[in-house]
């Protein structure tokens, strides 16, 4: 309630009074009140979905009204697992729509889906297909994964490696929501190879530094691997070690002004 009051420029008691009047007028309960905390009831969540669509329609109307000098204006919120696939799309989009402000949020694939469904982002770029009727999911490109090590790691000197050579090796991995980690673990499980996750870190940059410091092996998409004199890619060939980048949005919003233009660019750049 306090956050809503700050956002609207009102006092907290005023917000509480409005909510109470709404509940009283329609004889329903929007929030469960537990001490100083409030949580949405099931009816409240349903109403939130409806009002989100209203706010989205308002956002779309404002974007349409902001047309000027043959260039679209407004704002586009993009969510992505990393910068490598999305930046070429943003560059192309900005070339055609310089008046549009881009806001990009980074997170794992699970967080991106949540942001799209909660109307906190218009477009997402992630590394797995989303099987949800509410979401439009466009394949973008296949991304091979690379396993890398510190240059003084025993495996770094081998001219060729097989998945079985990873048995018992210590890895530095992203958090459980990471698609890259999930794909690695699934492939190794299918081949009967067991590894250890000695260090779990929440960012690609931190994983790279941890591997460079000799804390274990790492895995990233080939596009995300950074050349570093302290690390080396391991010579492992396995077509199964790959993720697939996808572009997503709410299905109901695919025809909206800015989203449809971004999707058209994503289709043109598809690998």
Secondary structure, 3 states (H helix, E strand, C coil): CHHHHHHHCCCHHHHHHHHHHHHHHHCCCCEEEECCEEEECHHHHHHHHHHHHHHHHHHHHHHHHCCECCECCEEEEEEECCHHHHHHHHHHHHHHCCCEEEEEEECCHHHHHHHHHCCCCCEEEECCCCCCCCEEEEEEEEEEEEEEEECCCHHHHCCCECHHHHCCCEEEECCCCCHHHHHHHHHHHHCCCCCEEEEECCCHHHHHHHHHCCCCEEEEEHHHCCCCCCEEECCECCCCCEEEEEEEEEHHHCCCHHHHHHHHHHHHCCC
